[in-house]
Amino acid sequence: MLTLYGTEGCHLCHLAQDLLRTTNHAWQDVDIIDDDTLLARYETRIPVLQQGECELDWPFTLAELQAFLGMLDHPSC
């Protein structure tokens, strides 16, 4: 399953969620604010979409999102 790292009130995170809704992929939202490790890793990068070792940092377009999702079938990251 995909994970979208972000935090409440992040307008960029809402934009990423809107793009994800146009796909047929399920994801879980993970709020980084209460986890020091996640906060240190993602604070300046959110939203970040992750599956396994593969990550897609914001900003990304719908085309870039679709390419990332297609790549997950044959991961190269």
N, C-alpha and C positions, 0 to 999 in steps of 0.2 A: 504494500500500500504506500501511496505517496504521503509525505509529510510536508506541511507548509509551516515553516517557522515564522513567527511574527509576534505581534502583541496587540492587545485591545487598543482601539483608537488610532491605529496606524492606517492612514488612508491608502497608502501604497499596498498594504496587505489586503485591503478590501478590493482594490483593483485586480490584484492577483487572483483572489477568490472568484471575482466576476469572470476572468478569463478561464479559470478552471471549470466553472459551471458550463461553459460552452463545449466541454469535452465529455467523453463517456467514462472518465476516470474518477474513482473515489479517492478522497484524501482525508487526512486528519489534520486539524489545526493544532499547533503546539505553541503556547504562549511562553516566550523566553524570559519574561520579566522576573519570575520567581525562582529561576534556576541559574545560579552564578556561572556554571560551566557553559550553558547555552547562551547566556547573556554575553559572556566574554567572546564566544565564537561568532555570534550572529548580530551583535548589537548594531553595527554600522552597515550590515549587509541585508537586513530584512526588507521585504520578504524573501525567503529562500525556500525553494522547492527541492525536496530530497527524496531519493529512493536508493537504498543501499549506499554505495560510495559515490553515486552521481548526484550533483547539486546544480541547480540553476538559480543564479542570483538575479535579483531585480536590478535594472529594468529588463523585462522581456516582453516581446510582442506575441500575438497569438501564433504567428508562424514559427517563432523560436520555441514557444511552448510545445507546439505540435511536433517539431523536430526532436525536442528533448524526449517527449513521450514515445515517439517512434524509435528513438535510440535505446530506450529501456528494454526493448525486445532483444537487442544485441549490444549490451553495454560495452563501452570502450573507455570508460573513465575509471 
